[in-house]
Amino acid sequence: MISKSRDSVCGAKSMRAETKFTLCSPLGVALFSFLISSSFAQQPEQPMAAQTTIRVQSSLVLVDVISQDPKNGLPVQDFKKEDFRLYDNGHEVPIASFDTGARYATRPFVLWLTVICNERGKIGGSAEFVGKESLFRPAFDHLDKRDTVGVAHWCDNGETRLDLPPTKDRDIPLRVLAETIKPISFEAGGKSNLVGEDTYRKMLRLIIQDAHRRNPQPLPVIVFLDGDHTGQPRYELDQVVNDLLETSGIVFGIKDQMAPRVYGLGNGQVSEISHYVAEQTGGQYLTAPAKDYATALDMILVQLHFRYELGFVPPKLDGKRHELKVELTKEAHEKYKGILLKFRPEYIPVSEAPVWAR
């Protein structure tokens, strides 16, 4: 999974690239002000009717929609159901359910901090975070009390494990993370790339399985702390994406600004595979210097806490990829000019979760 590197690039770019910022940037300042003025992490006691709805109909598809004002990077908090239009393969479908994070109605999530084994001498992985894990700690104070945190890793020698099951403790995850990314020695061998690709998928499946075994099911949010110095054949990587499109999950990533970038690989290879998976699931990759690790994680948490969940019944349960599109109505578009919506561009309708996910 190791490829050649190039110098990192700067600036806010498309989903395929990263959003890069520092606390002194307009985006960083806006986020800091938002966190100071908002109490989104302090969920008030709500009557039962306002709690997260447990969906009984297994065929109901939930589409997580993240809104973002490009001027400051912050979400819109007051969208209503009638502001959205939802399309399956180009055909509008009725929105059967509508939940909003601003009202604490969306599913709680599990924040999975995921890293690749820190192989001695290897560059572009998770090694940049060694000894800096505590810098993420301020962001943990902004988690909702329903949210949990887990730690997982994968390795080019075939090892993968959920190092810490989801917990509401805000200190243990970073201690476990510090142990997980300590440098290790192993003999990867000539087939380490293939082994690493298989192990990468296995780790994601373990995370999805964990969510399906919980009641109510949380939303798995996978945050790669990784330079993503990777490559994989597109047809194989799309099988990994299918696992998420058949079930649920959003992928994000944070990379240190000193981590190298990857050249285009050609020959059907996709470089920076976690960037690709983030793009396919409605997530995002962020680049930050060490002093802004917590700010980058806060940006992810803000998007998640104020997301919208649109539920619909798929017209066909054919097990094939369907194009998803969410857009604002003409009236909402005029009221909220320039607002960006992020969501997974495809999904796979199935009658029940695949056997491996149960």
DRENGUBA-837153 format. One line per field, with one value per residue (C-alpha): residue number from 1; residue in three letters; x, y, z. Coordinates in Angstrom, 2 decimals. Example, Ala and Ser with C-alpha at 12.3 -4.5 7.8 and 13.67 -1.06 7.14 Angstrom:
// residues 2
i	(1 / 2)
aa	(ALA / SER)
px	(12.30 / 13.67)
py	(-4.50 / -1.06)
pz	(7.80 / 7.14)
END
This chain:
// residues 358
i	(1 / 2 / 3 / 4 / 5 / 6 / 7 / 8 / 9 / 10 / 11 / 12 / 13 / 14 / 15 / 16 / 17 / 18 / 19 / 20 / 21 / 22 / 23 / 24 / 25 / 26 / 27 / 28 / 29 / 30 / 31 / 32 / 33 / 34 / 35 / 36 / 37 / 38 / 39 / 40 / 41 / 42 / 43 / 44 / 45 / 46 / 47 / 48 / 49 / 50 / 51 / 52 / 53 / 54 / 55 / 56 / 57 / 58 / 59 / 60 / 61 / 62 / 63 / 64 / 65 / 66 / 67 / 68 / 69 / 70 / 71 / 72 / 73 / 74 / 75 / 76 / 77 / 78 / 79 / 80 / 81 / 82 / 83 / 84 / 85 / 86 / 87 / 88 / 89 / 90 / 91 / 92 / 93 / 94 / 95 / 96 / 97 / 98 / 99 / 100 / 101 / 102 / 103 / 104 / 105 / 106 / 107 / 108 / 109 / 110 / 111 / 112 / 113 / 114 / 115 / 116 / 117 / 118 / 119 / 120 / 121 / 122 / 123 / 124 / 125 / 126 / 127 / 128 / 129 / 130 / 131 / 132 / 133 / 134 / 135 / 136 / 137 / 138 / 139 / 140 / 141 / 142 / 143 / 144 / 145 / 146 / 147 / 148 / 149 / 150 / 151 / 152 / 153 / 154 / 155 / 156 / 157 / 158 / 159 / 160 / 161 / 162 / 163 / 164 / 165 / 166 / 167 / 168 / 169 / 170 / 171 / 172 / 173 / 174 / 175 / 176 / 177 / 178 / 179 / 180 / 181 / 182 / 183 / 184 / 185 / 186 / 187 / 188 / 189 / 190 / 191 / 192 / 193 / 194 / 195 / 196 / 197 / 198 / 199 / 200 / 201 / 202 / 203 / 204 / 205 / 206 / 207 / 208 / 209 / 210 / 211 / 212 / 213 / 214 / 215 / 216 / 217 / 218 / 219 / 220 / 221 / 222 / 223 / 224 / 225 / 226 / 227 / 228 / 229 / 230 / 231 / 232 / 233 / 234 / 235 / 236 / 237 / 238 / 239 / 240 / 241 / 242 / 243 / 244 / 245 / 246 / 247 / 248 / 249 / 250 / 251 / 252 / 253 / 254 / 255 / 256 / 257 / 258 / 259 / 260 / 261 / 262 / 263 / 264 / 265 / 266 / 267 / 268 / 269 / 270 / 271 / 272 / 273 / 274 / 275 / 276 / 277 / 278 / 279 / 280 / 281 / 282 / 283 / 284 / 285 / 286 / 287 / 288 / 289 / 290 / 291 / 292 / 293 / 294 / 295 / 296 / 297 / 298 / 299 / 300 / 301 / 302 / 303 / 304 / 305 / 306 / 307 / 308 / 309 / 310 / 311 / 312 / 313 / 314 / 315 / 316 / 317 / 318 / 319 / 320 / 321 / 322 / 323 / 324 / 325 / 326 / 327 / 328 / 329 / 330 / 331 / 332 / 333 / 334 / 335 / 336 / 337 / 338 / 339 / 340 / 341 / 342 / 343 / 344 / 345 / 346 / 347 / 348 / 349 / 350 / 351 / 352 / 353 / 354 / 355 / 356 / 357 / 358)
aa	(MET / ILE / SER / LYS / SER / ARG / ASP / SER / VAL / CYS / GLY / ALA / LYS / SER / MET / ARG / ALA / GLU / THR / LYS / PHE / THR / LEU / CYS / SER / PRO / LEU / GLY / VAL / ALA / LEU / PHE / SER / PHE / LEU / ILE / SER / SER / SER / PHE / ALA / GLN / GLN / PRO / GLU / GLN / PRO / MET / ALA / ALA / GLN / THR / THR / ILE / ARG / VAL / GLN / SER / SER / LEU / VAL / LEU / VAL / ASP / VAL / ILE / SER / GLN / ASP / PRO / LYS / ASN / GLY / LEU / PRO / VAL / GLN / ASP / PHE / LYS / LYS / GLU / ASP / PHE / ARG / LEU / TYR / ASP / ASN / GLY / HIS / GLU / VAL / PRO / ILE / ALA / SER / PHE / ASP / THR / GLY / ALA / ARG / TYR / ALA / THR / ARG / PRO / PHE / VAL / LEU / TRP / LEU / THR / VAL / ILE / CYS / ASN / GLU / ARG / GLY / LYS / ILE / GLY / GLY / SER / ALA / GLU / PHE / VAL / GLY / LYS / GLU / SER / LEU / PHE / ARG / PRO / ALA / PHE / ASP / HIS / LEU / ASP / LYS / ARG / ASP / THR / VAL / GLY / VAL / ALA / HIS / TRP / CYS / ASP / ASN / GLY / GLU / THR / ARG / LEU / ASP / LEU / PRO / PRO / THR / LYS / ASP / ARG / ASP / ILE / PRO / LEU / ARG / VAL / LEU / ALA / GLU / THR / ILE / LYS / PRO / ILE / SER / PHE / GLU / ALA / GLY / GLY / LYS / SER / ASN / LEU / VAL / GLY / GLU / ASP / THR / TYR / ARG / LYS / MET / LEU / ARG / LEU / ILE / ILE / GLN / ASP / ALA / HIS / ARG / ARG / ASN / PRO / GLN / PRO / LEU / PRO / VAL / ILE / VAL / PHE / LEU / ASP / GLY / ASP / HIS / THR / GLY / GLN / PRO / ARG / TYR / GLU / LEU / ASP / GLN / VAL / VAL / ASN / ASP / LEU / LEU / GLU / THR / SER / GLY / ILE / VAL / PHE / GLY / ILE / LYS / ASP / GLN / MET / ALA / PRO / ARG / VAL / TYR / GLY / LEU / GLY / ASN / GLY / GLN / VAL / SER / GLU / ILE / SER / HIS / TYR / VAL / ALA / GLU / GLN / THR / GLY / GLY / GLN / TYR / LEU / THR / ALA / PRO / ALA / LYS / ASP / TYR / ALA / THR / ALA / LEU / ASP / MET / ILE / LEU / VAL / GLN / LEU / HIS / PHE / ARG / TYR / GLU / LEU / GLY / PHE / VAL / PRO / PRO / LYS / LEU / ASP / GLY / LYS / ARG / HIS / GLU / LEU / LYS / VAL / GLU / LEU / THR / LYS / GLU / ALA / HIS / GLU / LYS / TYR / LYS / GLY / ILE / LEU / LEU / LYS / PHE / ARG / PRO / GLU / TYR / ILE / PRO / VAL / SER / GLU / ALA / PRO / VAL / TRP / ALA / ARG)
px	(0.00 / 3.05 / 3.42 / 5.72 / 5.15 / 5.07 / 4.92 / 1.63 / -0.68 / -2.49 / -5.87 / -9.50 / -10.06 / -12.46 / -13.48 / -10.74 / -8.12 / -7.96 / -9.26 / -6.22 / -6.47 / -4.86 / -6.48 / -5.49 / -7.41 / -10.97 / -12.32 / -10.42 / -11.52 / -15.15 / -15.09 / -13.49 / -16.20 / -18.90 / -17.65 / -17.47 / -21.01 / -22.66 / -23.49 / -24.05 / -22.08 / -24.25 / -27.41 / -30.29 / -32.71 / -35.38 / -38.82 / -39.03 / -40.69 / -37.61 / -35.12 / -33.51 / -36.07 / -35.43 / -36.24 / -38.09 / -38.48 / -35.25 / -35.56 / -35.60 / -32.46 / -31.05 / -29.09 / -26.82 / -26.61 / -23.97 / -24.48 / -21.62 / -21.41 / -18.32 / -17.75 / -16.96 / -17.17 / -20.00 / -23.32 / -26.81 / -28.90 / -32.47 / -33.27 / -36.71 / -37.96 / -39.70 / -36.39 / -35.01 / -35.60 / -34.26 / -33.61 / -32.89 / -31.37 / -32.76 / -36.32 / -37.65 / -38.65 / -40.75 / -38.83 / -40.35 / -38.44 / -36.53 / -34.23 / -31.98 / -28.95 / -29.84 / -32.79 / -30.77 / -32.91 / -30.18 / -28.51 / -25.66 / -22.35 / -19.25 / -16.10 / -13.49 / -9.90 / -8.13 / -4.42 / -2.08 / 0.72 / 3.75 / 6.30 / 9.85 / 11.28 / 7.92 / 6.77 / 3.37 / 1.40 / 0.31 / 3.82 / 3.41 / 0.96 / 3.28 / 3.72 / 1.08 / -2.08 / -2.99 / -3.36 / -6.75 / -8.07 / -9.78 / -12.08 / -13.33 / -15.02 / -17.32 / -18.65 / -22.30 / -22.90 / -24.49 / -21.42 / -18.76 / -15.16 / -13.29 / -9.78 / -8.82 / -5.80 / -4.72 / -1.29 / 0.51 / 1.46 / -2.23 / -2.96 / -6.07 / -7.99 / -10.56 / -8.13 / -10.79 / -14.54 / -16.73 / -16.59 / -17.99 / -14.73 / -12.93 / -9.39 / -8.89 / -9.13 / -6.07 / -4.07 / -4.96 / -4.18 / -0.73 / 0.00 / -1.45 / 0.80 / 4.08 / 6.69 / 6.78 / 9.05 / 7.74 / 8.71 / 6.13 / 7.49 / 6.93 / 3.14 / 2.63 / 0.64 / -1.94 / -2.05 / -2.53 / -5.39 / -7.24 / -6.60 / -7.85 / -11.20 / -11.33 / -10.91 / -13.75 / -15.95 / -15.15 / -16.25 / -19.51 / -20.18 / -19.76 / -22.42 / -24.89 / -24.59 / -25.70 / -29.26 / -30.08 / -27.50 / -25.12 / -23.63 / -20.03 / -17.80 / -14.33 / -11.59 / -8.27 / -5.26 / -3.04 / -1.01 / -2.77 / 0.42 / -1.47 / -2.67 / -5.05 / -6.71 / -10.00 / -12.06 / -10.81 / -11.28 / -14.84 / -15.58 / -14.52 / -16.82 / -19.68 / -19.44 / -20.23 / -22.87 / -24.76 / -24.72 / -23.83 / -20.84 / -19.02 / -15.27 / -13.19 / -9.47 / -6.92 / -3.36 / -0.45 / 0.56 / 4.09 / 2.88 / 3.85 / 1.33 / 1.02 / 1.63 / -1.12 / -0.50 / -2.20 / -2.93 / -6.33 / -4.80 / -6.38 / -3.92 / -4.79 / -7.48 / -8.95 / -9.48 / -11.44 / -13.55 / -14.28 / -15.48 / -17.74 / -19.36 / -19.96 / -16.97 / -13.85 / -10.09 / -8.51 / -4.89 / -3.64 / -0.44 / -0.02 / -1.26 / -4.57 / -5.31 / -8.16 / -9.54 / -9.62 / -11.42 / -13.82 / -14.69 / -15.68 / -17.72 / -19.58 / -20.58 / -21.78 / -23.70 / -25.62 / -26.21 / -29.63 / -30.89 / -33.34 / -35.07 / -36.73 / -37.96 / -35.95 / -38.06 / -36.08 / -34.11 / -31.88 / -28.48 / -27.03 / -25.51 / -28.05 / -27.20 / -28.28 / -28.92 / -30.05 / -30.79 / -32.50 / -35.81 / -35.78 / -37.09 / -34.49 / -31.74 / -32.69 / -32.78 / -29.49 / -27.39 / -24.09 / -24.68 / -22.96 / -24.54 / -22.38 / -23.81 / -22.89 / -23.35 / -24.51 / -26.08 / -26.90 / -30.47 / -30.69 / -33.53 / -31.30 / -27.72 / -25.30 / -24.38 / -20.85 / -22.23 / -24.53)
py	(0.00 / 2.32 / 4.70 / 7.54 / 10.89 / 14.51 / 17.83 / 18.56 / 21.12 / 23.93 / 25.58 / 24.52 / 22.17 / 19.51 / 16.56 / 14.48 / 16.78 / 18.12 / 21.18 / 22.78 / 25.42 / 26.87 / 28.42 / 31.89 / 31.31 / 32.70 / 29.15 / 28.40 / 31.63 / 31.06 / 27.55 / 28.73 / 31.39 / 28.85 / 26.44 / 29.18 / 30.41 / 27.04 / 24.38 / 21.59 / 19.11 / 19.67 / 17.82 / 18.98 / 16.54 / 15.98 / 14.41 / 10.92 / 12.22 / 14.26 / 11.44 / 9.61 / 7.62 / 3.89 / 2.84 / -0.48 / -0.79 / -2.46 / -1.26 / 2.40 / 4.12 / 6.98 / 9.59 / 11.74 / 15.26 / 17.73 / 21.40 / 23.85 / 27.57 / 28.07 / 31.50 / 30.08 / 26.29 / 26.06 / 24.19 / 25.58 / 24.65 / 25.51 / 23.57 / 21.93 / 18.79 / 20.81 / 22.49 / 19.27 / 17.18 / 13.62 / 11.61 / 7.93 / 7.32 / 10.65 / 10.02 / 12.01 / 9.88 / 10.92 / 11.78 / 9.37 / 10.61 / 13.73 / 14.13 / 17.03 / 17.15 / 20.62 / 18.94 / 15.93 / 13.68 / 12.07 / 8.79 / 8.96 / 8.12 / 6.14 / 8.10 / 5.53 / 6.79 / 4.50 / 4.23 / 2.07 / 0.21 / 2.39 / 0.23 / 1.37 / 3.33 / 3.72 / 7.20 / 8.74 / 6.60 / 7.47 / 8.06 / 11.85 / 11.60 / 9.72 / 11.65 / 14.22 / 12.23 / 14.50 / 17.45 / 16.00 / 16.06 / 19.52 / 18.37 / 15.45 / 17.96 / 18.84 / 15.32 / 14.85 / 12.75 / 10.05 / 9.77 / 7.13 / 6.75 / 3.65 / 2.93 / 0.53 / -0.24 / -2.25 / -3.40 / -4.49 / -7.77 / -8.78 / -7.72 / -5.74 / -5.21 / -3.04 / -1.89 / -0.13 / -0.86 / 2.26 / 4.07 / 7.27 / 7.86 / 10.87 / 10.05 / 6.33 / 6.52 / 8.75 / 6.56 / 3.50 / 5.41 / 6.28 / 2.60 / 1.56 / 3.76 / 3.09 / 1.93 / -1.82 / -4.15 / -6.79 / -8.46 / -7.27 / -9.29 / -8.82 / -9.20 / -6.59 / -4.33 / -7.03 / -8.10 / -4.49 / -3.97 / -7.01 / -6.01 / -2.46 / -3.87 / -6.31 / -3.46 / -1.48 / -4.55 / -5.06 / -1.47 / -1.92 / -5.24 / -3.53 / -0.96 / -3.62 / -5.46 / -2.42 / -1.34 / 1.27 / 1.17 / 4.14 / 5.77 / 4.56 / 7.58 / 6.47 / 9.08 / 8.03 / 9.59 / 8.78 / 10.47 / 8.11 / 7.27 / 4.48 / 3.03 / 0.27 / -0.95 / 0.87 / -2.29 / -3.71 / -0.44 / -0.18 / -3.47 / -1.78 / 1.15 / -1.28 / -2.55 / 0.96 / 1.68 / -1.50 / -0.56 / 2.78 / 4.85 / 8.08 / 8.29 / 11.33 / 11.80 / 14.08 / 14.20 / 16.20 / 19.02 / 17.58 / 14.23 / 13.67 / 13.58 / 10.77 / 10.85 / 9.67 / 5.95 / 5.12 / 1.57 / 1.60 / 2.42 / 4.90 / 6.90 / 8.04 / 5.41 / 6.82 / 10.15 / 8.22 / 6.36 / 9.64 / 11.15 / 8.15 / 8.29 / 12.03 / 12.67 / 14.79 / 14.79 / 17.63 / 18.72 / 20.54 / 21.36 / 19.71 / 22.76 / 22.55 / 18.83 / 19.57 / 22.26 / 19.79 / 17.19 / 19.89 / 20.71 / 17.08 / 16.98 / 20.18 / 18.78 / 15.55 / 17.11 / 19.42 / 16.97 / 16.03 / 12.48 / 11.99 / 8.60 / 7.05 / 3.67 / 2.57 / 1.84 / -1.36 / -3.72 / -4.91 / -4.91 / -2.58 / 0.87 / 3.66 / 7.32 / 9.55 / 13.25 / 15.71 / 19.30 / 22.32 / 23.54 / 26.71 / 28.69 / 27.29 / 27.83 / 31.50 / 31.85 / 30.00 / 31.10 / 29.31 / 26.60 / 23.30 / 19.91 / 16.82 / 13.30 / 9.91 / 10.03 / 6.41 / 3.66 / -0.02 / -1.03 / -4.40 / -6.04 / -6.62 / -6.17 / -8.57 / -11.69 / -10.47 / -7.34 / -9.13)
pz	(0.00 / -0.14 / -3.08 / -4.07 / -2.40 / -3.46 / -1.64 / 0.11 / -1.44 / 0.34 / 0.27 / 0.31 / -2.60 / -3.79 / -1.65 / -3.33 / -1.82 / 1.71 / 3.45 / 5.01 / 7.68 / 10.77 / 13.81 / 12.56 / 9.31 / 8.89 / 9.07 / 12.28 / 13.93 / 12.93 / 14.34 / 17.58 / 17.98 / 17.18 / 19.82 / 22.44 / 21.72 / 21.09 / 23.66 / 21.13 / 23.22 / 26.27 / 25.40 / 27.60 / 29.09 / 26.48 / 26.70 / 25.22 / 22.06 / 21.22 / 21.63 / 18.71 / 16.77 / 16.47 / 12.92 / 12.80 / 9.04 / 7.93 / 4.32 / 5.34 / 4.05 / 6.10 / 4.19 / 6.36 / 4.93 / 6.09 / 5.26 / 5.06 / 4.56 / 2.35 / 3.94 / 7.37 / 7.04 / 9.58 / 9.22 / 8.77 / 11.81 / 10.81 / 7.64 / 7.57 / 5.85 / 3.15 / 2.24 / 0.75 / -2.34 / -2.52 / -5.70 / -6.33 / -9.79 / -10.94 / -9.70 / -6.75 / -3.78 / -0.76 / 2.38 / 4.91 / 7.96 / 8.85 / 11.84 / 12.68 / 14.91 / 16.16 / 17.93 / 19.12 / 16.91 / 14.79 / 15.68 / 18.17 / 16.56 / 17.39 / 16.63 / 15.53 / 15.61 / 13.15 / 12.38 / 10.34 / 12.12 / 12.63 / 10.84 / 11.54 / 8.63 / 6.88 / 5.85 / 5.26 / 7.70 / 11.23 / 12.60 / 12.46 / 15.37 / 17.73 / 20.98 / 19.95 / 20.78 / 23.72 / 21.32 / 20.27 / 23.85 / 23.81 / 21.01 / 23.11 / 25.44 / 22.54 / 22.07 / 22.93 / 26.02 / 23.82 / 21.59 / 22.14 / 20.99 / 19.83 / 18.56 / 15.76 / 13.59 / 10.57 / 9.52 / 6.35 / 8.06 / 8.20 / 11.77 / 12.61 / 15.81 / 17.52 / 20.20 / 22.28 / 22.09 / 22.04 / 25.37 / 26.85 / 28.68 / 27.21 / 28.38 / 27.79 / 23.95 / 23.63 / 26.01 / 23.93 / 20.73 / 22.07 / 22.66 / 19.30 / 17.17 / 18.92 / 16.35 / 15.86 / 13.90 / 11.52 / 8.28 / 5.76 / 2.86 / -0.85 / -0.64 / 2.09 / -0.25 / -0.98 / 2.66 / 3.76 / 1.31 / 2.63 / 6.23 / 5.57 / 4.42 / 7.32 / 9.83 / 8.27 / 8.41 / 12.10 / 12.78 / 10.86 / 12.64 / 15.99 / 15.05 / 13.89 / 17.19 / 19.18 / 19.87 / 18.80 / 16.02 / 16.09 / 13.03 / 12.56 / 11.96 / 10.91 / 11.28 / 9.77 / 11.49 / 8.59 / 5.87 / 3.43 / 1.52 / -0.23 / -3.50 / -4.52 / -7.74 / -8.21 / -8.76 / -5.46 / -3.58 / -4.87 / -3.10 / 0.13 / -0.66 / -1.37 / 2.22 / 3.43 / 0.77 / 1.76 / 5.41 / 6.98 / 7.91 / 7.10 / 6.60 / 7.53 / 7.87 / 9.47 / 8.20 / 9.51 / 7.20 / 7.02 / 5.65 / 1.98 / -0.83 / -3.37 / -7.12 / -9.43 / -9.88 / -13.18 / -14.37 / -12.67 / -9.28 / -6.89 / -4.80 / -1.27 / -0.82 / 2.40 / 0.63 / -2.00 / 0.57 / 2.37 / -0.90 / -1.56 / 1.90 / 2.23 / 4.48 / 4.15 / 4.70 / 6.65 / 6.86 / 9.94 / 11.80 / 15.19 / 17.09 / 15.22 / 15.58 / 17.99 / 15.66 / 12.78 / 14.89 / 16.12 / 12.53 / 11.98 / 15.20 / 14.34 / 10.95 / 12.52 / 15.39 / 13.09 / 10.27 / 8.88 / 8.38 / 5.54 / 5.47 / 2.44 / 1.24 / -1.82 / -4.92 / -5.59 / -3.37 / -6.20 / -4.46 / -7.10 / -6.76 / -7.01 / -7.52 / -4.64 / -4.94 / -2.30 / -3.21 / -1.75 / -3.07 / -5.14 / -2.19 / 0.21 / -2.34 / -2.58 / 1.20 / 1.80 / -1.16 / -1.67 / 0.94 / 0.16 / 0.88 / 1.42 / 1.33 / -0.05 / -3.83 / -4.04 / -1.93 / -2.36 / -1.40 / 0.33 / 2.26 / 5.29 / 6.33 / 4.60 / 6.56 / 7.33 / 9.03 / 11.47)
END
